[in-house]
Amino acid sequence: MSFQYTYDAKGKPVGVFVPINEWERITSELKKTKSGKAAVLNSIKKGMKQVEQIEKGKVKAISLKQLLDEL
């Protein structure tokens, strides 16, 4: 991995050149991370909706054992 940096007149780094193959690898990893996070967040939202339904008495709660057995 060889990055090339650009600097301003004071020597402060202000940019970086990333080879295209590295850029594609980095963006691919970011997409995987984002989709993974979205899946986790969606699962949490679904779980919270189920909890609301249980609290309202619209859905029967299950035991921890039943929950673990489903996994």
C-alpha positions in Angstrom: 0.0 0.0 0.0 1.6 3.2 -1.1 -0.2 6.5 -0.5 1.0 9.8 -1.8 0.3 12.9 0.4 -0.1 16.5 -0.7 0.9 19.3 1.6 0.0 23.0 1.8 2.5 25.8 1.9 3.1 25.3 5.6 3.8 21.6 5.3 0.4 20.5 6.7 -1.0 17.4 4.9 -4.1 18.3 3.0 -4.8 15.4 0.8 -3.9 11.9 -0.2 -3.6 9.9 -3.4 -4.9 6.3 -3.0 -4.1 3.8 -5.7 -7.4 2.6 -7.4 -7.1 -1.0 -6.3 -6.8 0.1 -2.7 -9.7 2.5 -3.1 -11.9 -0.3 -4.4 -10.9 -2.5 -1.5 -11.6 0.2 1.0 -15.0 1.1 -0.4 -15.9 -2.5 -0.7 -15.2 -3.0 3.0 -17.2 0.1 3.9 -20.2 -1.2 2.0 -20.0 -4.5 3.9 -19.8 -2.7 7.2 -22.7 -0.4 6.4 -24.9 -3.2 5.3 -24.0 -5.2 8.4 -24.8 -2.3 10.6 -28.1 -1.7 8.8 -29.0 -5.3 9.4 -28.2 -5.1 13.1 -30.2 -1.8 13.5 -33.2 -3.3 11.6 -33.1 -6.3 14.0 -33.0 -4.1 17.0 -35.9 -2.0 15.7 -37.9 -5.2 15.0 -37.2 -6.4 18.6 -38.3 -3.1 20.1 -41.6 -3.2 18.2 -42.1 -6.8 19.5 -41.4 -5.5 23.0 -44.0 -2.7 22.5 -46.5 -5.3 21.3 -45.9 -7.5 24.4 -46.2 -4.5 26.8 -49.6 -3.6 25.1 -50.7 -7.2 25.6 -51.1 -7.8 21.8 -48.4 -10.5 21.7 -47.6 -13.2 24.3 -44.1 -13.0 25.7 -41.8 -16.0 25.4 -39.3 -17.4 27.9 -35.6 -16.9 27.6 -35.3 -20.7 26.9 -37.7 -20.4 24.0 -35.8 -17.5 22.6 -32.5 -19.3 22.8 -34.0 -22.4 21.3 -35.1 -20.3 18.3 -31.5 -19.3 17.7 
